Amino acid sequence: MERYAPTIKDLAPRDIVARSMVLEVLEGRGAGPHKDYVFLDCTHLGEEVLETKLPDITEFARTYLGVDPVHEPVPVYPTAHYAMGGIPTNVKGEALKDNDTVIRGLYAAGEVACVSVHGSNRLGTNSLLDINVFGRRAGIAAAEYASEVDHVELPENPAKMVEGMVDHLRTAHGGERVADIRNELQQTMDTNAAVYRTEDTLKQALSDVQALKERYGRIAVHDKGKRFNTDLLEAIELGFLLDLAEMLVNAALARKESRGGHAREDYPDRDDTNFMRHSMTYKILPEKEDPDAPLGLSGFMSDLRLDYKPVVFTRYEPMERKY
């Protein structure tokens, strides 16, 4: 870390540490038979510190890697850690439409929501704001709202859309395997849209994701049961992962700068003039060609609309980090 953050070294923010690790591997200084990771050396901390202050990390290394951090370095490499976005909400946890219109009765909190307390790089312990602070506020607001309104009149079969999607997947007899598509999605996102990005890698990721979405329309779920069907659950999750991957790559392509966890090698500088704003992605749902076709599957295609939300400045003026 002396190469990348000489004043604070291994105490640098996580995005700087992650990019430093990737650079070491890309420049040929990785460890292992394939030189595809780096070592985290904690041996200087001593057994007492590791066992009392870092017990989870110490146990993870022993359980999953067969490595004892007390006596040997731990192989590590960056991965997805936290989503700094989600359903836009206000400070009450009320979901918002088009940046400022409250969707009455719909609340979100935790990592699924975005009340805009992180920006492009979540600070340590800031997830507690999502979980505890705004989770509590959302709960209080939801309880108050529920006590003030009457039940709305529901459609004749409000669950029809979801039941159709689930039944379609459960009974599908295509030739594509869910595990294969998920693995290829992981590979392209990790290679082309992870720590470092360029126009070319992001376009490759977008092309791959769109091809995988097309293949997803031909999957087969082998477990046809209706109880504890994890095969079906993974198939449903994969469909939404493909949607989210497409949204992420589209937003990253349009953001021609580097900021926090978004690092473009072809646009290494931060651009406050054009991009001091939140990326907002909306799914446009056109009329279905087949009225009985399930949501998100063949026969019901959707487009994305990319928009932006201004950053609200309060007490602290954003500035470039320097170490």
C-alpha positions in Angstrom: 0.0 0.0 0.0 3.0 2.3 0.2 2.8 2.6 -3.6 -0.8 3.8 -3.6 -1.5 5.6 -0.3 1.9 6.4 1.2 0.6 8.4 4.2 -2.1 6.0 5.5 -1.1 2.7 3.7 -3.4 -0.1 4.7 -5.9 2.3 6.4 -6.9 3.7 3.0 -10.6 3.6 2.0 -11.8 0.3 0.6 -12.1 1.5 -3.0 -8.4 2.6 -3.1 -7.4 -0.7 -1.4 -9.5 -2.7 -3.9 -8.0 -1.0 -6.9 -4.5 -1.4 -5.5 -5.0 -5.1 -5.2 -6.3 -5.4 -8.7 -3.4 -3.4 -10.1 -0.8 -5.6 -8.3 -2.4 -8.6 -10.1 -2.8 -6.9 -13.5 0.9 -5.9 -13.4 2.1 -9.4 -12.7 2.8 -9.2 -9.0 0.0 -11.5 -7.9 0.5 -14.6 -5.7 -0.4 -18.3 -6.2 0.0 -20.6 -9.2 -2.1 -18.4 -11.4 -0.9 -15.1 -9.9 -4.5 -14.1 -9.4 -4.7 -12.8 -5.8 -2.6 -11.0 -3.2 -1.6 -11.9 0.4 -3.1 -10.1 3.4 -0.5 -10.4 6.2 -1.9 -10.1 9.7 0.8 -12.0 11.5 2.3 -8.8 13.0 -0.9 -8.2 15.0 -0.4 -11.3 17.1 -2.7 -14.1 18.2 -4.4 -12.1 21.0 -5.5 -9.2 18.8 -6.6 -11.5 16.0 -8.6 -13.8 18.3 -10.3 -11.0 20.3 -10.7 -8.1 17.9 -10.9 -9.9 14.5 -12.5 -13.2 15.4 -14.8 -13.5 12.4 -12.2 -12.8 9.8 -9.8 -15.1 11.6 -12.3 -17.9 11.6 -13.4 -17.3 8.0 -9.8 -17.8 6.9 -9.4 -21.0 8.8 -12.8 -22.4 7.7 -12.9 -21.5 4.0 -9.2 -21.3 3.1 -7.5 -23.6 5.5 -5.2 -20.7 6.5 -4.4 -19.6 10.0 -3.9 -15.8 10.0 -1.9 -15.9 13.2 1.0 -17.7 11.5 0.6 -17.2 7.7 -0.7 -14.6 5.1 -4.3 -14.9 3.8 -5.0 -15.0 0.0 -7.5 -12.2 -0.9 -9.0 -10.4 -3.8 -11.8 -7.8 -4.2 -15.4 -8.8 -4.6 -18.8 -7.1 -4.5 -19.4 -6.0 -1.0 -22.2 -3.5 -0.7 -24.8 -1.9 -2.9 -24.6 1.9 -2.7 -28.0 2.4 -4.3 -31.4 0.9 -4.5 -35.0 2.0 -4.3 -35.0 5.8 -3.9 -36.6 6.9 -0.6 -36.9 10.0 1.5 -35.8 10.1 5.2 -39.1 8.4 6.3 -38.3 5.4 4.1 -41.1 6.3 1.7 -40.4 5.1 -1.9 -40.1 7.9 -4.5 -41.1 8.0 -8.1 -39.3 10.3 -10.5 -37.0 11.5 -7.7 -39.5 13.4 -5.6 -43.0 12.0 -5.8 -43.9 9.8 -2.8 -45.5 6.4 -3.6 -48.0 6.2 -0.8 -47.9 3.0 1.3 -44.6 1.7 -0.1 -41.6 1.8 2.2 -38.0 0.5 1.8 -35.0 0.4 4.2 -31.7 -1.3 4.5 -29.4 -2.1 1.6 -32.3 -2.4 -0.8 -33.1 1.3 -0.3 -31.2 4.5 -1.2 -31.8 7.5 1.0 -28.5 9.0 -0.4 -26.3 8.8 2.7 -23.4 7.1 0.9 -22.6 8.8 -2.3 -20.2 6.8 -4.5 -18.2 5.2 -1.7 -19.8 4.0 1.5 -17.8 5.0 4.6 -17.1 2.4 7.4 -20.1 1.9 9.7 -22.4 3.9 7.3 -24.4 0.8 6.7 -25.8 1.2 10.2 -27.6 4.3 9.0 -29.4 2.2 6.4 -30.2 -0.6 8.8 -30.8 1.0 12.2 -31.6 4.7 11.6 -33.7 4.6 8.5 -35.0 1.1 9.2 -36.5 2.5 12.4 -37.8 5.7 10.7 -39.4 3.6 7.9 -41.0 1.3 10.5 -42.5 4.2 12.5 -43.7 6.0 9.3 -45.3 2.8 7.9 -47.1 2.1 11.2 -48.4 5.7 11.3 -49.6 5.5 7.7 -51.3 2.1 8.2 -53.2 3.5 11.2 -54.6 6.4 9.1 -55.8 4.7 5.9 -58.4 2.2 4.9 -57.7 -0.9 2.9 -57.8 -0.2 -0.8 -59.9 -2.2 -3.2 -57.8 -4.9 -4.8 -58.0 -6.4 -8.3 -59.8 -9.7 -8.7 -56.5 -11.6 -8.6 -53.7 -9.4 -7.4 -51.2 -12.2 -7.4 -51.8 -13.3 -11.0 -48.7 -11.7 -12.4 -46.3 -13.3 -9.9 -48.1 -16.6 -10.0 -47.7 -16.6 -13.7 -44.0 -15.9 -13.6 -43.4 -18.6 -11.0 -45.5 -21.2 -12.8 -43.9 -20.4 -16.1 -40.4 -21.0 -14.7 -41.4 -24.1 -12.7 -42.8 -25.8 -15.7 -40.3 -24.6 -18.3 -38.6 -27.2 -20.4 -35.9 -25.3 -22.2 -32.4 -26.4 -22.8 -30.5 -23.8 -20.8 -29.2 -24.4 -17.3 -29.6 -21.8 -14.6 -26.2 -22.5 -13.2 -24.5 -22.0 -16.5 -26.1 -18.6 -17.1 -25.4 -17.5 -13.6 -21.7 -18.5 -13.9 -21.3 -16.6 -17.2 -23.0 -13.6 -15.7 -20.6 -13.7 -12.7 -17.6 -14.0 -15.0 -18.4 -11.1 -17.4 -19.4 -8.8 -14.6 -16.3 -9.6 -12.6 -14.0 -9.2 -15.6 -15.6 -6.3 -17.4 -17.6 -4.2 -14.9 -15.9 -4.6 -11.5 -13.1 -2.6 -10.0 -11.7 -1.2 -13.2 -13.9 -0.3 -16.2 -13.5 1.1 -19.7 -15.8 1.8 -22.6 -14.8 -1.4 -24.3 -15.2 -3.7 -21.2 -18.5 -2.2 -20.3 -19.8 -2.6 -23.8 -18.6 -6.2 -23.7 -20.4 -6.7 -20.4 -23.6 -5.2 -21.8 -23.5 -7.4 -24.9 -22.9 -10.5 -22.7 -25.7 -9.6 -20.3 -28.2 -9.1 -23.1 -27.3 -12.4 -24.7 -27.7 -14.1 -21.3 -31.1 -12.5 -20.9 -32.1 -14.0 -24.3 -30.9 -17.4 -23.1 -32.7 -17.0 -19.8 -36.0 -17.2 -21.8 -35.1 -20.8 -22.6 -34.1 -22.2 -19.2 -35.4 -25.3 -17.5 -36.0 -25.8 -13.8 -35.4 -29.5 -13.0 -37.2 -29.5 -9.6 -40.9 -29.2 -10.4 -42.0 -29.4 -6.8 -43.9 -26.7 -4.9 -42.2 -27.0 -1.5 -38.7 -25.8 -0.5 -37.8 -25.5 -4.2 -34.3 -23.9 -4.2 -33.9 -24.7 -7.9 -36.9 -22.5 -8.7 -35.8 -19.8 -6.2 -32.4 -19.6 -7.9 -34.0 -19.3 -11.3 -36.2 -16.4 -10.2 -33.3 -14.6 -8.6 -31.2 -15.0 -11.7 -33.8 -13.2 -13.8 -33.6 -10.2 -11.5 -29.8 -10.4 -11.3 -29.7 -10.1 -15.1 -32.0 -7.0 -15.0 -29.8 -5.4 -12.3 -26.6 -6.2 -14.2 -28.0 -4.5 -17.3 -29.0 -1.4 -15.3 -25.6 -1.2 -13.6 -23.6 -1.5 -16.9 -25.8 1.1 -18.7 -25.3 3.6 -15.9 -21.6 3.0 -15.8 -21.3 3.5 -19.5 -22.9 6.9 -19.3 -20.8 8.1 -16.4 -17.6 9.2 -18.1 -15.6 9.8 -15.0 -14.0 8.1 -12.0 -15.6 8.5 -8.6 -15.5 6.3 -5.5 -16.2 2.7 -6.4 -16.7 3.6 -10.0 -13.2 3.7 -11.7 -13.0 4.3 -15.4 -9.5 3.8 -16.8 -10.4 5.8 -19.9 -11.8 8.7 -17.7 -9.6 8.6 -14.6 -10.6 12.1 -13.3 -13.6 13.0 -11.3 -16.0 15.4 -13.2 -18.1 17.4 -10.8 -19.3 19.7 -13.6 -21.2 16.9 -15.5 -21.5 14.1 -13.0 -22.1 15.5 -9.5 -25.5 13.7 -9.6 -27.1 10.3 -8.8 -27.7 7.9 -11.7 -31.4 6.8 -11.8 -32.5 3.9 -13.9 -36.1 3.2 -14.7 -37.6 0.1 -16.4 -40.1 0.9 -19.1 -42.7 -1.7 -19.5 -44.4 -1.6 -22.9 -47.7 -3.2 -23.7 -47.4 -7.0 -23.8 -47.8 -8.7 -27.1 -49.1 -11.8 -25.3 -51.5 -10.7 -22.4 -50.7 -14.0 -20.6 -47.0 -13.8 -20.9 -45.3 -13.6 -17.5 -43.3 -10.5 -16.4 -39.7 -10.4 -17.5 -39.8 -13.5 -19.7 -40.1 -14.0 -23.4 -43.0 -12.1 -24.9 -42.6 -9.2 -22.4 -39.5 -7.3 -23.2 -38.6 -4.1 -21.4 -36.4 -1.1 -22.1 -34.3 1.1 -19.7 -34.5 4.8 -19.2 -31.5 6.5 -17.6 -32.0 9.7 -15.7 -30.3 11.7 -13.0 -31.0 13.2 -9.6 -29.1 16.2 -8.3 -26.9 15.9 -5.2 -28.2 18.1 -2.4 -25.4 20.0 -0.7 -25.8 20.8 3.0 -23.1 21.5 5.6 -20.2 19.7 3.9 -19.0 20.6 0.4 -17.7 17.6 -1.6 -14.0 17.7 -2.4 -11.4 15.5 -4.0 -9.7 13.0 -1.7 -5.9 13.2 -1.4 -3.5 11.0 0.4 
